[in-house]
């Protein structure tokens, strides 16, 4: 059984920062990508950022470039999202994902980020 558990969501004022973390539990995998999507009620889930296993390749949505930074610790099976200069439009439920080789994309349960103006 694979589980992704997110933490670090909360409420912050515009211009502030939050750090999200996601830990994968279960057996140990290698060579898999992880990242984050977000979703606002009534809208589709949208890609935020992703990082590959070697940590040599990252990608970001244009809306978060220069403000968000993704990182991972392969020894701990964790991925982190540092969010700076937050804006009210960043308010959403943030979902961690993992692309394992032997199953469909795995999702976390989501963590709510609220940015007040």
C-alpha positions in Angstrom: 0.0 0.0 0.0 1.4 3.4 -1.0 0.5 6.5 0.9 1.5 10.1 0.4 1.0 12.3 3.4 1.1 16.1 3.1 1.7 18.6 5.8 2.4 22.3 6.2 -0.8 23.9 4.9 -2.4 26.8 6.6 -3.4 30.4 6.4 -1.0 33.2 5.6 -1.2 36.8 4.6 -0.3 37.9 1.1 3.4 38.3 0.7 4.1 35.6 3.3 5.6 32.1 3.0 4.6 28.5 3.7 6.5 25.2 3.3 4.6 22.1 2.3 6.0 18.6 2.8 5.0 15.3 1.4 6.2 11.9 2.6 5.8 8.6 0.8 5.3 5.5 2.9 5.2 1.9 2.0 8.0 0.1 0.3 11.0 1.8 -1.1 11.0 3.0 -4.7 13.6 4.5 -6.9 13.6 6.6 -10.1 10.2 8.2 -9.7 9.1 11.7 -10.1 7.2 13.7 -7.5 5.5 17.0 -7.4 2.5 19.2 -6.6 -0.9 20.1 -8.2 -3.5 22.4 -6.7 -7.2 22.8 -7.0 -9.7 25.5 -6.4 -13.4 24.4 -5.9 -15.2 24.4 -9.2 -11.9 24.3 -11.2 -9.8 21.6 -12.6 -6.7 20.4 -10.8 -3.7 22.3 -12.2 0.0 21.5 -12.3 2.2 23.5 -10.0 5.7 21.9 -10.0 7.5 18.6 -10.5 10.9 17.1 -9.9 12.6 14.0 -11.2 14.5 11.4 -9.2 17.9 12.7 -10.0 16.9 16.2 -8.9 18.4 17.5 -12.1 15.1 18.4 -13.7 12.4 20.6 -12.3 9.4 22.2 -13.9 7.1 25.0 -12.7 3.8 26.5 -13.8 4.4 30.0 -15.1 2.2 31.4 -12.3 4.6 30.2 -9.6 8.0 30.6 -11.3 10.4 32.6 -9.2 8.2 32.3 -6.1 8.0 28.5 -5.4 10.8 26.1 -5.1 10.5 22.3 -5.1 13.1 20.0 -3.5 13.3 16.3 -2.5 15.1 14.0 -0.2 15.3 10.6 -1.9 16.7 8.9 1.3 13.5 9.9 3.1 11.1 9.6 0.2 10.0 13.2 0.7 9.3 16.2 -1.4 9.0 19.8 -0.2 7.5 22.9 -1.6 8.7 26.3 -0.4 6.2 29.0 -1.3 7.3 32.6 -1.0 5.6 35.9 -2.0 2.2 34.2 -1.7 -0.8 35.8 -3.4 -4.5 35.4 -2.8 -4.8 33.5 -6.1 -2.5 30.8 -4.7 -5.3 29.8 -2.3 -6.1 26.2 -3.1 -5.9 22.6 -1.9 -2.4 21.4 -2.7 -1.9 17.8 -3.7 1.3 15.9 -3.7 1.8 13.2 -6.4 4.3 10.4 -7.2 4.7 8.7 -10.5 5.8 5.2 -9.7 6.7 2.7 -12.4 4.2 -0.1 -11.5 0.9 1.8 -10.9 -1.1 4.9 -11.9 -0.1 8.2 -10.4 -0.5 8.2 -6.6 -2.0 11.3 -4.9 -1.9 12.6 -1.4 -5.1 13.6 0.5 -4.4 17.3 0.0 -3.6 20.2 2.3 -5.4 23.6 2.2 -3.4 26.8 1.7 -5.3 30.0 2.3 -3.7 33.4 1.4 -5.5 36.4 2.8 -5.3 39.8 1.2 
